[in-house]
Amino acid sequence: MKKAIFPVLATLIVAGCSDSDGAASLNSDPAANQDDGSVPVSVDVSTPPNEVPKGADDLQACVAIDAVQVMDLAGTIVEWTTKSMSDPYGVNSTQCIPADSEIPVDNDGYPKFIVIDLYDVTGVDLVNLISEQLLPVGEYTSMALSILQGSYGDFLDTPYSYVGNPVDKMKMDIVDDLKFDGLDINIEVPTTFTMTLDLRSMIQLIEQAYYLKNEGFKVVDNITAGSLFGDIDVSSCATSVKDAYVYLYEADSPEYGDLGSDYPPVKTAKVGDDGSYEMKYVPEGNYDVVLVCDALMDLPNEIDLDIDLDGDYSKYENQYISAGDQHYRNL
């Protein structure tokens, strides 16, 4: 069994474990720790809508998650395993688990991982992963998901993490740690973080093999985030908006780059069949909002010279997204 791990030398604290596990531990009762310099922290995972490729409604992107890790300024890592997760049994996307198999358990009877289908189109767009687990007050620099590689050992040897339909399942190689280094926050009050996923950048099909990369993985402090939504005018694209995305760039970006460039968008949103778009969990700040009509041609593993990002596309420049507010921009 392989897993993506931090390539750094650090102290590890495993939350929710007893001292007999050989690691330092945190009391899981928030009331018992409020006075000893710890605060409750929650972590959600947001899965974006409209990201299943056209004509592939049965496609699955299953990821096996065994821990959430957060690192402070001194390099100390706190790791929350399934013992600390909100509902390690009910949160699973059951379509990812072979009918003749089960998720293996540890010596205490806890599942060794949970599995989530990132292409699930059943309407669940937010998974509560960690709920009010205690974290020492301090400055934190990064947060990560630990993703497992391995297989269930069933007749089809189904991988824990894969992309495919219920019959044909291709192993998803974990190329990068799913790690967000731009956290840089002083945690001293109860905080909820949301992990946001840009699946086009994260899950890349290269020469008939799927790779899970760090691009498009971000972590947002909910209290500092706003949202952006709007409708697309049918006349904004020469043909139709069925291949269109809305790209969000920081206002001071030197240029509008595609997904494979040195200046990619910080977030993207697929235009829905009804001509609308939505971006949730946008960190407070100034942005340019750009409609890209032929964005479906934009491949994250190469620079696409055919994508015209400096043309006459509908756009808004230097738009301030304020925390806690919804911002409507028609394009």
Disulfide bonds with the S-S distance in Angstrom:
Cys62-Cys96 2.04
Cys237-Cys293 1.95
